């Protein structure tokens, strides 16, 4: 298999322009905010700028161009993202001065194949070695970066490999969209069945939360190691980020001393409703319903376990109620704290929260819809993981020159 430096595959390098603020005219200028992490452009917020005519003629993007981020990035995301320009539009597009256009030599390399190779360089962390940091901004040493070598099979093979990766990419996008639509379905179903939880236009009974609770349990705050557990057989304590809006992530945890005395009442179980009481990461008031038992995980003191009376209220109903955008804002207004401390919600304030209470039979009907939908979502999520693993494996093989094309 032949390997070639990126620089040998680039016909032109075109620096970006920023120009002047536009009035009613101007040309479209792509910024790094228009980059996604999967090589595609998001043009929902493209700005218009006034740029000199001669620069427009020289620097306009063409279909098949690759745009590379040369300034940006951050602590968890190296600079060097790349996107493919395939916009079907009569409009004129340039890119800004934080980016560079790389125009491939089409007699040597398929532009989509080159994009996938460069995507792999970034996602695998290879581009990180070419970044430097000045005044808080990460910059890419483009000259050194372009010395990277990639596998270069014959052009027909490149096209075939690019098509394989593109199909896998499209399947991933379709699966993500299916998951998003399931989430939207549940939100709209809640609204259709129960109405707006703040306006209560359906006139449901209003009561305080404690009228349907057996109590609110605190978590625990032991000394722990600053690393996650290695396997499910080790005891660990959950981090606040394990509870986001309607979602529970057991992988967000910190390892405990395995000899510490454990209170097993603090292990999350199927049917539990967890509630984030602190304002770290802006998650105050987030809640998640637990769909399965988890062994050897403990709740921290930043997360409440809400002990609801199942004959009066459904845990899934409460979860969706708490995570409704308007109602969530109401919950977050309960958070308070002294000067210099992190705002949090007390048990007392939470227990006196006023909620509407539709008939338990209707809540149960909604909970059954949620459980069926979540089972389907779980299948989709597993399929998505398998597709992403397949895409990663194919990308790795393509980069190493190991992805074979049938004759």
N, C-alpha and C positions, 0 to 999 in steps of 0.2 A: 504494500500500500504506500502510495506517495504521500508525503507530508510537505506542506508549504507554509511559509510565514504569511500572516494576515496582510502585511504591508505589500507583498507581491501580488495580492489579489484585489487591491484597491486601485481603481483608475484615477479617482479624484478625492481629495479631502477638501471639504468646503466649510469654512468657519461660519458660525451663526452671526446674526445681526439683531440688534434691538431697536434701533432707529428712534423715532420721536413718537410722542403720544398722538394718537389719531383722533380726528374729529368725527366726520361721518363716513370717511372713506378708509383707506389703508388696506394693508394686506394681512393675511392670517399668519401669525407667528406662533410656532409650537414651542412650548416650554417643557421643562422636566415635570411640571405638574400634569402634563398631558401624557406622561409615560405610565404604562402599567408594568407589572412585573413579569408579564408573559409575552412580551414582544409586540403588543398591540398598542395602538394609540387610542386615547379617550379624548375626543374632540368636543366634549360638552361645554368646555370653558376656554375655548381658544380666544386669544386676544387679537386685536387689530392694531397695527402700528404703521406709521408713515416711514417709508424707507425709500432711499434714492432709487430712481428708475434703473440706473446702470447696475446697481447691486441686485435689484430684483431680477434683472435679466441673467445675471451671472450666478445667483445663489438660490433660485427657485428649486423646490424639491420636485423630483421626478419619481414616477411609480417604480418601485424596486430599490429605491434608496434605503440605506440603513442609517438611522440617527443614533449616535452614541452620546450618553451623558458624560461630560468631562468635568463638571463641577456639581456637587450635591451630596447625595448619600447621607449617612449618619452612623451612629454607633452599631446599629444592628443590620444596616443595609449598605454594603460597599457601593461606592460610586462605580459607574461603568455599565449601567443598564442600557439596553439597546431596544429599539423599536423599528418596525418595518413600515415604510410608507407605501400604502396601497389605496390611497383615498381616491374615490371616484367623484370628482368634483371639477367644475369649471373654474373654481376659485384658485388664487395663487397662494402658495404656502411657502414660508421660509421657516428656519428654526432660529432660536435665540443664541446669544453668545455664551451660554453655559453648555452648549451642545455643538457637535460637529457632524456634518453629513459625510458618510462614507459611500462612495459610488463604486460598486463592484465592476471588475473586468469580466464582462459577461461571456467573453470567449474562453474564460478559464473557470469561472465559478457561477453556479446558480445562486441568485441573490437570496432566495428563501433558505437554501441550504446553508449559506454563509450566516444568515441570521440565527439559525438554530445552533450552529457551532458557537457563535458569540454569546447566545443566551446561556449555553452550557458553561462557558467560561465564567460568566457572572454568577449563575446559580450554584456552581461548585466552589465558589470562593476564589477562583484563580485570578480574577481581576483585582482582588484586594491587595495583592503584592505590588501593584502599580499605582496605588493611591498614596497621596501625602496630604497632611492636614495643615492648613494655615488659617488663622483667625476663625476657627470653628467650622470652616468649609473643607470638605474632602475634595481634592482635585486628582484627576487621572492623568498620569504621565502617558500620553497617547503614543509617543514615539516608542517607548519601551513596551507598552501593551501590544502594539502591532507587530512586535517581534515574535509573539506567540505563534506556534505552529499548529495547524489543523490538518486532519486527514483530508485528502483530496482525491477521491475516486474520479473516474471519467464523468463527464457532464450528464449523460443519461442516467447513471447510477445516482448522482447527486439529486437529480430531479425526482427519482423514485424514492430516495430516502426522505427528501423534503415532503413528498406527498404522504408517506407513511406517518411521519411526525405530525403533519398537519391534520390528518384524520384522527389521530390519537388526541390531539389538542382540541379538536371540535367535539369529540365525545366527552371530554372533560368539561367543556363549556356547557354542553347540553345537560350533563348530570348536575352541574352546579345550578343551572337554571331550574331544573326540576325540583331541587331541594328548596330553592328560593320560593317557588310557586306554592309548595306545600306549606311553608311558613306563612305566606300571605293568605292562603286559604284558611288557616286556623285563626289568624287575626280577624279576617272578615266574618268568619263563622261566629266568633265571640260577639262581635258587634251586632250581627244580625239577630242573634238569640237574646242578647241582654241589653243592647243599646249602649249609649255613651255612659260610662260609669261615673262621670262627674255631673252631667246634666240629669241623668236618671229619668229620661223622658217616658220610660215605660212604667214609672211609678212603683218600683220595687220597694219592699220594706227596708228602711234604713236602721242600722244598729251599730254599736261599737264592735270592733274586732274581738275584744275579749268575751263577747257574748257567745262566740262559737269556738273558743279556745279552752284547752286544758292547761295552758301555760306556754311560756317561751323559755327555751333552754339556752344558756350561755355555752359557748365553746370553751376552749382551754388555751393557755399560753405558756407552754413549757419551753425550756431551752432546746433548740434543735440545730441541726447542722445546715449550713447554707448550700445545700445541694439536694436534688430530688432523690427519691429511693430508686434502687437499681431494679427491684422486682416487686411483685405483689405479695411476697412473703415477708417483707420488712415493714415495720410500723413507721408511719409518716403522718405529719399533720398537714392539713390542707392550707393553701395560701388563699388570700382574699380573692385573687383572680380566678379561683376555681368556680366561683358563682358569677356568671354574667347574666344578661337579660334572657331568662328562660333556659339557659344552658348551663350544664354542670360539666366541668372538666376535671376528672380525677387525677390527671397528670400534673396539675398545678399543685405540687406538694413539696414539703421539706422533710428530709430524713430525721427520725428521732433516734435517741439513744435506745437501743433495743432492750436494755435492762431496766428502763423506766417503768414505773407502775402505771398501768393503763386503765382508764375509765371507759369501759366498752359501751356505756350509754351514749357516748359521743361519736360512735361510729355511724356514718350515714347509711340508712336502710331504705329499701324500696317503699315509696309512699311518703317519705319525708319531704317537707317543704323548707328549704333553706333561704335565708334572708341576709343580705349584706348590710351591716349596720354602719360601717365606716365609709368615709369619703375618699379613700385611696382610689386612684385611677378613675374617679368620677362614678364609682359603682354603688354609691350609697342608695339603698332601696332596691337593688337588683335582687331577683329571687329566682330559684330554680327548683323544679320538682325532680325527685330521684326516681328513676324508672327501674332500677335494679339494686341489689345489695352490693355493698363494697366492703371488703375485708381489710383490716389493718390500716384504715384511714380515720383520722380524728378531726373533729371540727375545731377551728381556732376560735379565740374569743372575739374575733371580728365578724363572725357569722352566727346568727341565731338559727336554732331549729324551732319552727313554729308548730306546736302540738295542737292540731285542730280536731274538732269533734266531727268525725266523718258522717254522723247521722244528721248533722246540721249544715255542713258545708263541705264541698269537694276541694281537695288540695289543688287539683288542676285548675279549678275555677279561680281559686285565690291566686295561683301563680300567674294566670293570664290577667287577672284584675290588677295585681301589683305591677305588671310589666306593660300595661296600657300606658301610652305616652303621657296623656293628660293626667291620669291618676298617679303615675310615677312622679310627675312634677309636684303633685300635692304631697306625696310621701316625703320627697326630698326637702320640702319646706319645713318638715319636722326636725331636720338635723340641726344640731347646735353644738357649741363648744366654747370654752374659754379662750381668751387671747393666746395665740400661739399653739393651740391644740387643734387636732384634726376633728372637724365636725362629725358627729355621729348621732344615731337615733337611739334613744333610751327605750327600754322595755315598756316603761310607763306610757310614754307618748305613743308608741306603736300600738299598745293594747287599747288605747282610747281612740284610735283612728276610726272614723265613721265610714262604713262600707254599705253598699246595697246588697240585699240578700234575696235573689230569686228563689223559687221553690227548689228544694233539693232534688226533686225528680228531673227538673230541667238542667240543673248543674250536672247531674249524673249522666244525662244524655250527652251533654257537651263533653264530659270527661271520656266517654266511650269513643266519641269521634276523634278526640285528641290521641287516645291510645292507639287506635287503628292507623291514624295518620303518622304517628311517631314510629310505629313499626315499619311502615313503608319508607319513612325517611331514613331509618337505620339501615335498611337494605340499600337505599340509594347512596348513603354515606360510605358503606362498605365497598360498593361498586366504584365510587369515586376514588377511594383510596387505592383500589386495585388498578384503576386506569392511570392514576398519578404515578404509581410504582412502575407500571409498564412504560409510561412516557419517560420516566427517569432512566430506566434501564436502556431503552432505545437510544436516548440522547447520549448516554455514556458510551454505548457501543459505537455510535456514529462518530463521536469525538475521537475514540481510540482507533477508528478504522476497522472495527470488528463487525459492523452491521453489514451482513452479506445481502446482495441483491440476486435474486434468482435469474438465471439466464433466460 
